[in-house]
Amino acid sequence: MSKEDRLKAFETMLQAVQENCRATEEKMKHLKEQGKEKSATYRQLMGNKMQYQNMLAMYRIYGLLDEELQQ
């Protein structure tokens, strides 16, 4: 894999992680509004959210996120 292909793959993965994190937070918000914080779905989404946040934290630690993307 060339360096350019590798960079493109990283950027694609980063975008997917960010989008999945946002979508998961949105789904959790809707479930919370319905009073379903204790449901299995909500708890699974919480686990997914934590995984995405950990991945993004690793990107931050290694300086791989632009400043505007960190918020």
SVG drawing of the C-alpha trace seen along z (x, -y; Angstrom):
<svg xmlns="http://www.w3.org/2000/svg" viewBox="-41 -25 45 31">
<polyline fill="none" stroke="black" stroke-width="0.4" points="0.0,0.0 1.4,-3.4 1.7,-6.2 -1.0,-8.1 -3.4,-5.1 -2.6,-4.6 -3.3,-8.3 -6.6,-8.1 -7.6,-5.0 -6.8,-6.7 -8.9,-9.8 -11.8,-7.5 -11.6,-5.6 -11.4,-8.8 -14.5,-10.2 -16.4,-7.0 -15.5,-6.9 -16.6,-10.6 -19.9,-10.0 -20.6,-6.8 -20.0,-8.6 -22.3,-11.4 -25.0,-9.0 -24.7,-6.9 -25.1,-10.0 -28.2,-11.1 -29.8,-7.6 -29.0,-7.7 -30.6,-11.1 -33.8,-9.9 -33.9,-6.8 -33.3,-9.0 -36.1,-11.3 -38.4,-8.2 -37.2,-7.1 -35.3,-4.1 -31.9,-4.6 -32.0,-1.2 -32.8,0.7 -30.4,3.2 -30.2,1.0 -29.3,-2.1 -26.6,-0.2 -25.2,1.3 -25.1,-2.2 -23.3,-3.5 -20.6,-0.8 -20.3,-1.8 -20.0,-5.5 -17.3,-4.7 -15.4,-2.7 -15.6,-5.6 -14.5,-8.1 -11.5,-6.0 -10.5,-5.8 -10.8,-9.5 -8.8,-10.1 -6.0,-8.0 -6.0,-10.1 -5.8,-13.2 -2.9,-11.8 -0.9,-11.2 -1.8,-14.6 -3.8,-13.1 -6.9,-15.3 -7.1,-18.9 -7.9,-21.4 -11.4,-22.1 -12.2,-18.4 -11.4,-17.9 -14.5,-19.7"/>
</svg>
